[in-house]
Amino acid sequence: MFIEVQYKDIDTNKIHGSYILIDLRSPGEFESETIPGSVNIPIFNNEERKVVGTTYIQESIETAKKLGLDIASKKLPQIYEKVSTLDKQYDNLIFFCAKGGFRSNSISSLFRSIGINAIKLEGGYKAYRRYINENLPILFDKVKFVVLYGNTGSGKTEILYHLENMEIDVLNLEKCANHRGSLLGSVGLNTPNSQKMFESLVFETLSNRKSNIIFTEGESKRIGRIVMPEYMFNKIKSGTNISINTNMETRIDNILKDYLSNTNNEELIKALSLLRRHLGDRNIDNYIEMINNKEYKTVAKELMEKYYDPMYEFKNRIYVKTFGNESSKETAEKIMQLFIPQHRE
């Protein structure tokens, strides 16, 4: 026998005591998207999931169940060891699979029968996604955005970082997407997040806010492979706008810090090749040669002047304030004092 809980109860803090969400799906499913904060204890690996699914479709449900039980039974000692460790750390273990079916039913029932406070998430990940789709637009209706605009390298993301450290509510869209936007936006960041994971992280951020004033960065509707839903994009677009102006030398330093800290020449060259249709083969070949010669500053300056800056058209926006940004921390403090009443001198 198992006990179920809806994600609504988790989101509205109706779970008594501490808890952790345990994703029983395969590593591939988990890596693509999950409920933020979950840990992955898969019953099937990627190949096993594929085999069981094929059996379910091509043969029968019963045959697939027997195959699944055979695979899972051999892993129970290792699964129990991981679950037992978590049981010592949390009051409640909330298990979920794709739809709240075979995987979460069997595992939550088994562990509850041996004294572990195992709870099944009703409807699994699919029900969670339905909850997000219904409630994320509601969260956006409740908040007001202060939106930072400025050219590439102007330090907007770093300003948000300092605001967050000051315990001011921030929605870092690029962090949620794991992409900086533009064709070079994934350099040094590994795999960008999926659309579903992006929306989950945005939901998590707004759910945990301390106020209804949220600071964010002006973005185009598309951030890498992410497309902001219309309600999200329009709400941010209608926010209170502030402009960040930074001199070229500082912008270059910011770009090099962002793009060179976790990458190498090979990745940079591969990314630059995506700009051939925008900047032409001759320019890109020159930039590749410069990168091989470690002339990074020259490449960064030319890319901003020839590619990034012309793309930004903020001239028609109305800004309530323009900040010259020589120190991101100091700029963040000025922004905080302007927009957060309790921090005004």
C-alpha positions as CSV (number, residue, x, y, z in Angstrom):
1,M,0.0,0.0,0.0
2,F,1.2,3.5,-0.8
3,I,0.4,7.0,0.3
4,E,0.0,9.7,-2.3
5,V,0.6,13.5,-2.2
6,Q,-0.1,16.1,-4.9
7,Y,2.5,18.5,-6.0
8,K,0.2,21.3,-4.9
9,D,0.7,20.2,-1.3
10,I,4.5,20.4,-1.8
11,D,4.3,23.8,-3.4
12,T,2.0,25.2,-0.6
13,N,4.2,23.8,2.2
14,K,1.7,21.3,3.5
15,I,4.3,18.5,3.9
16,H,5.1,18.1,7.6
17,G,8.8,17.8,8.3
18,S,11.7,17.8,5.8
19,Y,11.4,16.0,2.5
20,I,13.3,15.1,-0.6
21,L,11.9,14.3,-4.1
22,I,13.3,11.1,-5.6
23,D,13.1,10.7,-9.4
24,L,12.9,7.0,-10.3
25,R,13.1,7.6,-14.1
26,S,16.1,6.8,-16.2
27,P,19.2,9.0,-16.2
28,G,18.3,10.2,-19.7
29,E,14.8,11.4,-18.5
30,F,16.3,13.0,-15.4
31,E,19.1,14.8,-17.3
32,S,16.6,16.2,-19.8
33,E,14.2,17.6,-17.2
34,T,13.1,16.9,-13.6
35,I,11.6,18.7,-10.6
36,P,14.3,21.1,-9.3
37,G,16.1,19.7,-6.2
38,S,15.3,16.1,-7.0
39,V,17.8,13.3,-6.8
40,N,17.9,10.5,-9.3
41,I,17.7,6.9,-8.2
42,P,16.8,5.1,-11.5
43,I,15.1,1.8,-11.6
44,F,16.1,1.3,-15.2
45,N,19.0,2.7,-17.1
46,N,18.4,4.3,-20.5
47,E,18.7,1.0,-22.5
48,E,16.6,-1.0,-20.0
49,R,13.8,1.6,-20.2
50,K,13.8,1.4,-23.9
51,V,13.6,-2.4,-23.9
52,V,10.7,-2.4,-21.3
53,G,8.9,0.3,-23.3
54,T,9.3,-1.6,-26.6
55,T,8.0,-4.8,-24.9
56,Y,5.0,-2.9,-23.5
57,I,4.1,-1.7,-27.1
58,Q,4.9,-4.7,-29.2
59,E,4.0,-7.6,-26.8
60,S,1.8,-7.0,-23.7
61,I,1.6,-5.0,-20.5
62,E,2.0,-8.2,-18.5
63,T,5.2,-9.2,-20.3
64,A,6.6,-5.7,-19.8
65,K,5.8,-5.8,-16.1
66,K,7.5,-9.1,-15.6
67,L,10.5,-7.9,-17.5
68,G,10.6,-4.7,-15.5
69,L,10.3,-6.6,-12.2
70,D,13.1,-8.9,-13.2
71,I,15.4,-6.0,-14.0
72,A,14.4,-4.0,-10.9
73,S,14.7,-7.0,-8.4
74,K,18.4,-7.3,-9.2
75,K,19.0,-3.7,-8.3
76,L,17.0,-3.5,-5.1
77,P,20.0,-3.9,-2.7
78,Q,21.7,-0.9,-4.3
79,I,18.5,1.1,-4.5
80,Y,17.7,0.3,-0.8
81,E,21.2,1.5,0.2
82,K,20.7,4.9,-1.4
83,V,17.1,5.2,-0.1
84,S,18.2,4.2,3.4
85,T,20.8,6.9,3.5
86,L,18.3,9.5,2.5
87,D,15.8,8.2,5.0
88,K,18.2,9.0,7.8
89,Q,18.4,12.6,6.5
90,Y,14.8,13.4,5.7
91,D,11.4,12.9,7.4
92,N,9.7,12.2,4.0
93,L,10.9,10.5,0.8
94,I,8.6,11.5,-2.1
95,F,9.0,9.1,-5.1
96,F,7.9,9.9,-8.6
97,C,8.2,8.4,-12.1
98,A,6.8,9.6,-15.4
99,K,3.1,9.2,-14.8
100,G,2.8,7.9,-11.3
101,G,2.5,4.3,-12.5
102,F,4.5,1.1,-12.2
103,R,7.8,2.5,-11.0
104,S,6.6,4.8,-8.2
105,N,3.8,2.4,-7.2
106,S,6.0,-0.5,-6.6
107,I,9.0,1.3,-5.0
108,S,6.9,3.5,-2.6
109,S,4.8,0.4,-1.6
110,L,7.9,-1.7,-1.0
111,F,9.8,0.8,1.1
112,R,6.7,1.8,3.1
113,S,6.2,-1.8,4.0
114,I,9.6,-2.0,5.6
115,G,9.2,1.2,7.7
116,I,10.5,3.9,5.5
117,N,8.2,7.0,5.2
118,A,7.9,6.6,1.4
119,I,5.3,8.8,-0.3
120,K,4.3,8.6,-4.0
121,L,3.8,11.8,-6.0
122,E,0.3,11.5,-7.5
123,G,0.5,11.5,-11.3
124,G,4.3,11.7,-11.4
125,Y,6.3,14.1,-13.4
126,K,3.4,14.5,-15.9
127,A,1.1,15.9,-13.2
128,Y,3.9,18.1,-11.9
129,R,4.2,19.6,-15.5
130,R,0.5,20.2,-15.6
131,Y,0.7,22.1,-12.3
132,I,3.6,24.2,-13.6
133,N,1.7,25.0,-16.9
134,E,-1.4,26.1,-14.9
135,N,0.4,28.1,-12.2
136,L,3.4,29.7,-13.8
137,P,1.2,32.3,-15.6
138,I,-0.5,33.1,-12.3
139,L,2.9,33.8,-10.6
140,F,3.8,36.2,-13.4
141,D,0.5,38.1,-12.9
142,K,1.5,38.7,-9.3
143,V,4.9,40.3,-9.8
144,K,6.5,43.4,-11.2
145,F,9.7,43.4,-13.1
146,V,12.6,45.9,-13.1
147,V,14.5,45.1,-16.3
148,L,18.2,45.8,-16.9
149,Y,19.1,46.6,-20.5
150,G,22.5,47.2,-22.0
151,N,25.0,46.0,-24.6
152,T,26.8,42.7,-24.4
153,G,29.4,42.7,-21.7
154,S,27.9,45.7,-19.8
155,G,27.8,43.6,-16.6
156,K,24.0,43.1,-16.3
157,T,24.4,39.5,-15.1
158,E,27.0,40.4,-12.5
159,I,24.7,43.2,-11.2
160,L,21.9,40.6,-10.8
161,Y,24.4,38.4,-8.9
162,H,25.2,41.2,-6.5
163,L,21.5,42.0,-6.0
164,E,20.8,38.4,-5.2
165,N,23.6,38.4,-2.7
166,M,21.9,41.4,-1.1
167,E,18.8,39.1,-0.7
168,I,16.9,41.0,-3.4
169,D,14.6,38.9,-5.7
170,V,16.2,38.2,-9.0
171,L,15.1,36.1,-12.0
172,N,18.2,35.1,-13.9
173,L,16.8,33.9,-17.2
174,E,20.2,33.0,-18.7
175,K,20.9,30.8,-15.7
176,C,17.5,29.1,-16.0
177,A,18.2,28.5,-19.7
178,N,21.9,27.7,-19.1
179,H,22.5,29.8,-22.1
180,R,23.6,33.5,-22.6
181,G,21.5,34.0,-25.7
182,S,22.9,34.6,-29.2
183,L,24.7,32.0,-31.3
184,L,27.7,32.0,-29.0
185,G,25.7,31.8,-25.8
186,S,26.4,28.2,-24.9
187,V,30.2,28.5,-25.0
188,G,31.6,27.1,-21.8
189,L,28.2,26.2,-20.3
190,N,27.9,22.6,-21.4
191,T,24.4,21.5,-22.4
192,P,21.6,24.1,-22.4
193,N,18.5,23.3,-20.4
194,S,15.4,22.0,-22.0
195,Q,12.3,24.1,-22.3
196,K,10.6,22.2,-19.5
197,M,13.6,22.5,-17.2
198,F,13.8,26.2,-18.0
199,E,10.1,26.7,-17.0
200,S,10.6,24.7,-13.8
201,L,13.5,26.8,-12.7
202,V,11.6,30.0,-13.4
203,F,8.7,28.6,-11.4
204,E,11.0,27.7,-8.6
205,T,12.5,31.2,-8.5
206,L,9.2,33.0,-8.4
207,S,7.7,30.6,-5.9
208,N,10.5,31.3,-3.5
209,R,10.5,35.1,-3.9
210,K,10.4,37.4,-0.8
211,S,8.6,40.3,-2.5
212,N,6.7,41.1,-5.7
213,I,9.5,43.2,-7.2
214,I,11.7,41.0,-9.3
215,F,14.9,42.2,-11.0
216,T,15.8,40.6,-14.3
217,E,17.8,41.2,-17.5
218,G,16.2,42.2,-20.8
219,E,16.3,39.2,-23.2
220,S,15.0,38.4,-26.6
221,K,12.1,36.0,-26.7
222,R,14.5,33.2,-27.7
223,I,17.4,32.3,-25.4
224,G,19.3,29.6,-27.2
225,R,16.8,26.8,-27.8
226,I,14.4,28.2,-25.2
227,V,11.4,30.2,-26.3
228,M,9.8,32.3,-23.5
229,P,6.0,31.8,-23.4
230,E,4.1,34.8,-24.6
231,Y,2.8,35.7,-21.1
232,M,6.3,35.6,-19.7
233,F,7.9,37.7,-22.5
234,N,5.2,40.3,-22.5
235,K,5.2,40.7,-18.7
236,I,9.0,41.3,-18.7
237,K,8.7,43.5,-21.7
238,S,6.2,45.7,-19.9
239,G,8.4,46.1,-16.8
240,T,10.2,49.1,-15.5
241,N,13.3,49.6,-17.6
242,I,16.8,50.8,-16.5
243,S,19.8,51.2,-18.8
244,I,23.3,50.0,-18.0
245,N,26.2,51.8,-19.7
246,T,29.7,50.4,-19.5
247,N,32.9,51.5,-21.3
248,M,34.3,49.2,-24.1
249,E,37.4,48.2,-22.1
250,T,35.3,46.9,-19.2
251,R,32.9,45.2,-21.5
252,I,35.8,43.4,-23.2
253,D,37.1,42.3,-19.8
254,N,33.6,41.0,-18.8
255,I,33.3,39.1,-22.0
256,L,36.7,37.4,-21.7
257,K,35.9,36.5,-18.1
258,D,32.6,34.9,-19.1
259,Y,33.8,33.1,-22.2
260,L,37.4,32.1,-21.4
261,S,37.0,30.8,-17.8
262,N,35.4,27.4,-18.7
263,T,36.3,26.9,-22.4
264,N,39.2,26.4,-24.8
265,N,40.2,27.6,-28.3
266,E,38.6,24.6,-30.0
267,E,35.2,25.4,-28.6
268,L,35.5,29.1,-29.3
269,I,36.5,28.3,-33.0
270,K,33.6,25.9,-33.4
271,A,31.1,28.5,-32.0
272,L,32.6,31.3,-34.2
273,S,31.9,29.2,-37.3
274,L,28.1,29.7,-36.6
275,L,28.6,33.3,-37.4
276,R,29.9,32.8,-41.0
277,R,26.6,33.7,-42.6
278,H,26.4,36.9,-40.5
279,L,30.0,38.1,-40.7
280,G,31.4,36.3,-43.8
281,D,34.1,33.8,-44.2
282,R,36.9,36.3,-44.3
283,N,36.1,37.9,-41.0
284,I,35.6,34.5,-39.3
285,D,38.9,33.1,-40.7
286,N,40.7,36.2,-39.3
287,Y,39.1,35.7,-35.9
288,I,40.1,32.1,-35.8
289,E,43.7,33.0,-36.6
290,M,43.6,35.7,-33.8
291,I,42.2,33.1,-31.3
292,N,45.0,30.7,-32.2
293,N,47.4,33.6,-31.5
294,K,45.6,34.4,-28.2
295,E,44.5,37.8,-29.4
296,Y,41.2,37.4,-27.5
297,K,40.7,41.1,-26.7
298,T,40.8,42.1,-30.4
299,V,38.3,39.4,-31.3
300,A,35.9,40.4,-28.5
301,K,36.0,44.1,-29.5
302,E,35.3,43.4,-33.1
303,L,32.5,41.0,-32.4
304,M,30.8,43.5,-30.2
305,E,31.2,46.3,-32.8
306,K,30.3,44.2,-35.8
307,Y,27.8,41.7,-34.5
308,Y,26.4,42.2,-31.0
309,D,25.9,46.0,-30.7
310,P,24.1,46.4,-34.0
311,M,21.6,43.7,-32.9
312,Y,20.5,45.6,-29.9
313,E,17.8,48.3,-30.6
314,F,17.0,49.9,-27.2
315,K,16.7,53.4,-28.6
316,N,12.9,53.4,-28.5
317,R,12.7,52.1,-24.9
318,I,11.8,54.5,-22.1
319,Y,14.2,54.2,-19.2
320,V,13.5,55.5,-15.8
321,K,17.2,55.6,-15.0
322,T,20.6,55.1,-16.7
323,F,23.5,53.8,-14.6
324,G,27.1,54.1,-15.6
325,N,28.6,50.8,-14.6
326,E,32.2,51.0,-13.4
327,S,31.6,48.6,-10.4
328,S,28.8,46.0,-10.7
329,K,28.5,45.8,-6.9
330,E,28.2,49.6,-6.5
331,T,25.7,49.8,-9.4
332,A,23.7,47.0,-7.7
333,E,23.6,49.0,-4.5
334,K,22.4,52.1,-6.3
335,I,19.7,50.2,-8.1
336,M,18.6,48.6,-4.8
337,Q,18.4,52.0,-3.1
338,L,16.3,53.4,-5.9
339,F,13.7,50.6,-6.2
340,I,13.6,48.9,-2.7
341,P,11.9,51.3,-0.2
342,Q,13.5,49.9,2.9
343,H,17.0,50.3,1.5
344,R,16.6,54.0,0.7
345,E,18.7,56.3,2.8
